[in-house]
């Protein structure tokens, strides 16, 4: 899957036009090299979560190959002081992501994320969610890649004369 990073000008324009985006992802990478070959995954996500026009959280998720444990691991840090660790495994074309962490309020959290890619979408199921010893309901949603807007014909540069 390919992702396009929006420019600051595009981001401001989307906010001014009331764009209802909940999650923005930047600086996305998609592969690891292991003894078994290339493992496709994400290795660098800077994210922001919006509620309406208000940004309620920002953070980063770094993912890499742990040669000692021989698995993909990740570390999450949010702008409010929360942090966590993830363990990734590919099973039957889906990514199983186990996570543990501490929220900015000091509450411990854990859960499992099952991400199933398909074309320009990823189906996500959050299960086994626990916060401060209390079980939380499962959540399911679909992330869809929003393609860039087409360039207007009037802004396209004409071909030079005599060039085919």
BASEDREN-70999 format. One record per residue (C-alpha): residue number from 1; residue in three letters; z, y, x. Coordinates in steps of 0.5 Angstrom, whole numbers, padded with zeros to 4 digits, m for minus. Layout:
BEGIN
@num->NUM residuo->ALA up->Z north->Y east->X $
...
// end
This chain:
BEGIN
@num->1 residuo->UNK up->0000 north->0000 east->0000 $
@num->2 residuo->UNK up->m0002 north->0007 east->0003 $
@num->3 residuo->UNK up->0003 north->0013 east->0002 $
@num->4 residuo->UNK up->0001 north->0020 east->0002 $
@num->5 residuo->UNK up->0006 north->0025 east->0005 $
@num->6 residuo->UNK up->0006 north->0032 east->0001 $
@num->7 residuo->UNK up->0006 north->0038 east->0004 $
@num->8 residuo->UNK up->0011 north->0043 east->0003 $
@num->9 residuo->UNK up->0006 north->0048 east->m0001 $
@num->10 residuo->UNK up->0005 north->0042 east->m0006 $
@num->11 residuo->UNK up->0012 north->0040 east->m0007 $
@num->12 residuo->UNK up->0014 north->0047 east->m0009 $
@num->13 residuo->UNK up->0008 north->0047 east->m0014 $
@num->14 residuo->UNK up->0010 north->0041 east->m0017 $
@num->15 residuo->UNK up->0017 north->0044 east->m0018 $
@num->16 residuo->UNK up->0015 north->0050 east->m0020 $
@num->17 residuo->UNK up->0010 north->0047 east->m0025 $
@num->18 residuo->UNK up->0016 north->0043 east->m0028 $
@num->19 residuo->UNK up->0014 north->0036 east->m0025 $
@num->20 residuo->UNK up->0019 north->0031 east->m0027 $
@num->21 residuo->UNK up->0019 north->0026 east->m0021 $
@num->22 residuo->UNK up->0025 north->0023 east->m0020 $
@num->23 residuo->UNK up->0024 north->0020 east->m0013 $
@num->24 residuo->UNK up->0020 north->0023 east->m0007 $
@num->25 residuo->UNK up->0019 north->0019 east->m0001 $
@num->26 residuo->UNK up->0017 north->0021 east->0006 $
@num->27 residuo->UNK up->0015 north->0019 east->0013 $
@num->28 residuo->UNK up->0013 north->0011 east->0010 $
@num->29 residuo->UNK up->0011 north->0006 east->0015 $
@num->30 residuo->UNK up->0010 north->m0001 east->0013 $
@num->31 residuo->UNK up->0010 north->m0007 east->0019 $
@num->32 residuo->UNK up->0014 north->m0010 east->0024 $
@num->33 residuo->UNK up->0011 north->m0015 east->0030 $
@num->34 residuo->UNK up->0015 north->m0021 east->0030 $
@num->35 residuo->UNK up->0014 north->m0028 east->0034 $
@num->36 residuo->UNK up->0011 north->m0030 east->0027 $
@num->37 residuo->UNK up->0006 north->m0025 east->0027 $
@num->38 residuo->UNK up->0006 north->m0018 east->0023 $
@num->39 residuo->UNK up->0012 north->m0017 east->0018 $
@num->40 residuo->UNK up->0010 north->m0012 east->0013 $
@num->41 residuo->UNK up->0016 north->m0008 east->0010 $
@num->42 residuo->UNK up->0018 north->0000 east->0010 $
@num->43 residuo->UNK up->0021 north->0002 east->0017 $
@num->44 residuo->UNK up->0022 north->0010 east->0015 $
@num->45 residuo->UNK up->0024 north->0013 east->0009 $
@num->46 residuo->UNK up->0027 north->0020 east->0008 $
@num->47 residuo->UNK up->0028 north->0021 east->0001 $
@num->48 residuo->UNK up->0030 north->0026 east->m0005 $
@num->49 residuo->UNK up->0033 north->0025 east->m0012 $
@num->50 residuo->UNK up->0032 north->0030 east->m0017 $
@num->51 residuo->UNK up->0035 north->0031 east->m0024 $
@num->52 residuo->UNK up->0030 north->0036 east->m0027 $
@num->53 residuo->UNK up->0029 north->0041 east->m0022 $
@num->54 residuo->UNK up->0035 north->0040 east->m0019 $
@num->55 residuo->UNK up->0035 north->0036 east->m0012 $
@num->56 residuo->UNK up->0042 north->0032 east->m0013 $
@num->57 residuo->UNK up->0041 north->0028 east->m0007 $
@num->58 residuo->UNK up->0037 north->0027 east->0000 $
@num->59 residuo->UNK up->0038 north->0022 east->0005 $
@num->60 residuo->UNK up->0034 north->0017 east->0010 $
@num->61 residuo->UNK up->0033 north->0010 east->0010 $
@num->62 residuo->UNK up->0032 north->0007 east->0017 $
@num->63 residuo->UNK up->0029 north->m0001 east->0017 $
@num->64 residuo->UNK up->0028 north->m0005 east->0024 $
@num->65 residuo->UNK up->0028 north->m0012 east->0026 $
@num->66 residuo->UNK up->0034 north->m0015 east->0029 $
@num->67 residuo->UNK up->0032 north->m0019 east->0035 $
@num->68 residuo->UNK up->0039 north->m0022 east->0035 $
@num->69 residuo->UNK up->0040 north->m0024 east->0028 $
@num->70 residuo->UNK up->0032 north->m0025 east->0027 $
@num->71 residuo->UNK up->0032 north->m0021 east->0021 $
@num->72 residuo->UNK up->0030 north->m0015 east->0018 $
@num->73 residuo->UNK up->0036 north->m0010 east->0017 $
@num->74 residuo->UNK up->0036 north->m0003 east->0015 $
@num->75 residuo->UNK up->0041 north->0003 east->0015 $
@num->76 residuo->UNK up->0042 north->0008 east->0009 $
@num->77 residuo->UNK up->0045 north->0015 east->0010 $
@num->78 residuo->UNK up->0045 north->0020 east->0005 $
@num->79 residuo->UNK up->0047 north->0028 east->0005 $
@num->80 residuo->UNK up->0053 north->0027 east->0001 $
@num->81 residuo->UNK up->0056 north->0023 east->0006 $
@num->82 residuo->UNK up->0055 north->0016 east->0003 $
@num->83 residuo->UNK up->0052 north->0010 east->0008 $
@num->84 residuo->UNK up->0050 north->0003 east->0008 $
@num->85 residuo->UNK up->0047 north->m0003 east->0011 $
@num->86 residuo->UNK up->0041 north->m0007 east->0008 $
@num->87 residuo->UNK up->0039 north->m0014 east->0010 $
@num->88 residuo->UNK up->0031 north->m0016 east->0008 $
@num->89 residuo->UNK up->0028 north->m0022 east->0007 $
@num->90 residuo->UNK up->0021 north->m0024 east->0004 $
@num->91 residuo->UNK up->0021 north->m0029 east->m0001 $
@num->92 residuo->UNK up->0015 north->m0031 east->m0005 $
@num->93 residuo->UNK up->0011 north->m0025 east->m0004 $
@num->94 residuo->UNK up->0017 north->m0021 east->m0006 $
@num->95 residuo->UNK up->0022 north->m0017 east->m0002 $
@num->96 residuo->UNK up->0030 north->m0019 east->m0003 $
@num->97 residuo->UNK up->0034 north->m0013 east->m0001 $
@num->98 residuo->UNK up->0042 north->m0015 east->0000 $
@num->99 residuo->UNK up->0046 north->m0008 east->0001 $
@num->100 residuo->UNK up->0053 north->m0006 east->0002 $
@num->101 residuo->UNK up->0056 north->0001 east->0003 $
@num->102 residuo->UNK up->0061 north->0006 east->0001 $
@num->103 residuo->UNK up->0059 north->0012 east->m0003 $
@num->104 residuo->UNK up->0061 north->0019 east->m0002 $
@num->105 residuo->UNK up->0067 north->0018 east->m0006 $
@num->106 residuo->UNK up->0069 north->0013 east->m0002 $
@num->107 residuo->UNK up->0068 north->0007 east->m0007 $
@num->108 residuo->UNK up->0065 north->0001 east->m0004 $
@num->109 residuo->UNK up->0058 north->m0002 east->m0007 $
@num->110 residuo->UNK up->0054 north->m0008 east->m0006 $
@num->111 residuo->UNK up->0048 north->m0011 east->m0010 $
@num->112 residuo->UNK up->0041 north->m0014 east->m0009 $
@num->113 residuo->UNK up->0034 north->m0011 east->m0010 $
@num->114 residuo->UNK up->0028 north->m0015 east->m0012 $
@num->115 residuo->UNK up->0022 north->m0011 east->m0010 $
@num->116 residuo->UNK up->0015 north->m0015 east->m0012 $
@num->117 residuo->UNK up->0009 north->m0011 east->m0010 $
@num->118 residuo->UNK up->0002 north->m0011 east->m0014 $
@num->119 residuo->UNK up->m0003 north->m0006 east->m0012 $
@num->120 residuo->UNK up->m0001 north->0001 east->m0013 $
@num->121 residuo->UNK up->0006 north->m0001 east->m0016 $
@num->122 residuo->UNK up->0012 north->m0004 east->m0014 $
@num->123 residuo->UNK up->0017 north->m0008 east->m0020 $
@num->124 residuo->UNK up->0024 north->m0007 east->m0018 $
@num->125 residuo->UNK up->0030 north->m0011 east->m0021 $
@num->126 residuo->UNK up->0037 north->m0009 east->m0019 $
@num->127 residuo->UNK up->0042 north->m0014 east->m0020 $
@num->128 residuo->UNK up->0049 north->m0017 east->m0018 $
@num->129 residuo->UNK up->0051 north->m0009 east->m0017 $
@num->130 residuo->UNK up->0059 north->m0008 east->m0016 $
@num->131 residuo->UNK up->0062 north->m0002 east->m0015 $
@num->132 residuo->UNK up->0070 north->m0001 east->m0013 $
@num->133 residuo->UNK up->0070 north->m0009 east->m0016 $
@num->134 residuo->UNK up->0067 north->m0007 east->m0022 $
@num->135 residuo->UNK up->0060 north->m0011 east->m0024 $
@num->136 residuo->UNK up->0055 north->m0006 east->m0026 $
@num->137 residuo->UNK up->0049 north->m0008 east->m0031 $
@num->138 residuo->UNK up->0042 north->m0010 east->m0028 $
@num->139 residuo->UNK up->0037 north->m0005 east->m0028 $
@num->140 residuo->UNK up->0029 north->m0006 east->m0028 $
@num->141 residuo->UNK up->0024 north->0000 east->m0027 $
@num->142 residuo->UNK up->0017 north->0000 east->m0024 $
@num->143 residuo->UNK up->0015 north->0005 east->m0018 $
@num->144 residuo->UNK up->0008 north->0007 east->m0019 $
@num->145 residuo->UNK up->0004 north->0011 east->m0013 $
@num->146 residuo->UNK up->0001 north->0017 east->m0015 $
@num->147 residuo->UNK up->m0006 north->0018 east->m0012 $
@num->148 residuo->UNK up->m0007 north->0025 east->m0009 $
@num->149 residuo->UNK up->m0011 north->0030 east->m0014 $
@num->150 residuo->UNK up->m0018 north->0030 east->m0013 $
@num->151 residuo->UNK up->m0021 north->0036 east->m0009 $
@num->152 residuo->UNK up->m0025 north->0041 east->m0014 $
@num->153 residuo->UNK up->m0032 north->0041 east->m0012 $
@num->154 residuo->UNK up->m0033 north->0048 east->m0011 $
@num->155 residuo->UNK up->m0028 north->0048 east->m0005 $
@num->156 residuo->UNK up->m0032 north->0042 east->m0002 $
@num->157 residuo->UNK up->m0036 north->0045 east->0004 $
@num->158 residuo->UNK up->m0043 north->0044 east->0003 $
@num->159 residuo->UNK up->m0047 north->0040 east->0008 $
@num->160 residuo->UNK up->m0051 north->0043 east->0014 $
@num->161 residuo->UNK up->m0058 north->0044 east->0013 $
@num->162 residuo->UNK up->m0062 north->0039 east->0016 $
@num->163 residuo->UNK up->m0056 north->0034 east->0017 $
@num->164 residuo->UNK up->m0057 north->0028 east->0013 $
// end
